[in-house]
Amino acid sequence: QKLVPSLKDEPGRLLLETSARGRSHEASFRGVRVEVTGDPTISARVDADLIGRVLDNLLDNALRYTPRAGLIRLHVSARPGVVRLSVANSGASIPERDRERIFSKYERLTGRGQRGANRGLGLYFCRLAVEAHGGRIWVEDADPGALFRVRLPTR
C-alpha cells in the first residue's frame, strides 16, 4: 500500500512544536529537556498528519535513548528548494554500520539502553512517509548522540 500525501503549506517550526508539546509530559517525567529552534517563517509543502507522525516517531525514539538530564533538539532550516527538519538527542550514537538498516522493516538496534516496546516499524514508516513526499531521511552522529535529518522539497 502506497502512501499518498495530501500536500499543503505548513509552518515547519509549528510541526516540531506540536510534536514536542505532545511528548512534553513524557519528557518531563524522564527528566529530558526538549528544545525547538529555527525560523518560524519557514514553510514546507507537506501532509501535516504524515510528517507529524514522522516527527512523533523520531521524538519517541529520541526519548527512548536519551538519558536522564539529557537534551533533545528539534530544528527547522531551509535552503533554496529544500526544508530540513532535524531531531538530535544526547544519548548514544548509532554505529555507522547500522545507519541504513534501521530504516528497514522490522529492524531494531539492541544494546543502546532502550526502554519500552519497539517493533522495528517506526523508522520504516518514517522512511516511507518522507519518500512519499519526495524527500529523504537519514541519521548522522551528533557527538554525543544521534541526529536524524529529514530533507523535503519545497514544491
Steps between C-alpha positions, in 0.01 A plus 500: 500500500647831389479815711351792310555827685242778490734799459449843652739777611571449870733694733793268573567630848133460593517132395800453731335691786180294469696176527705632793184614680345156452800338672563766767357293786716199416808718453440664837442161665829372355688816598581584137498855366353559152596812302339616175696747286497643151339774299120497561436638150637188323220301338503157343251355252404187695222282627496627861356173632765281336794725584358547850508122543859494369602762756312319776687177416836678495423673829380174659829337399698796630318477834566126514876544455571830679626465856352687796603871496566461126398730219295455182524774237243543224596744228367631168716661233473570129709542188369579155261219405548307825362500855693302757353374828733344755469314828820462703546332836784483750480123546716235339594539134392247239789295361575587138440139390138521626403843364334373182345179629308666785262640236414147378187313602528320838858620563592601853817587681578317819730585786455879484324533833158509339186504711154392398359283223640529152374300203742645248229670292530864607806596296379289208176702500706821522694403189182413306326824600800723423561328165130542414568876529797471261737544794775313675564394862830397653694494826838647589723508805415798725804468732357407742184333384314451176375759251207405278453722196197530273548687173183601313462680168319834525281431195 
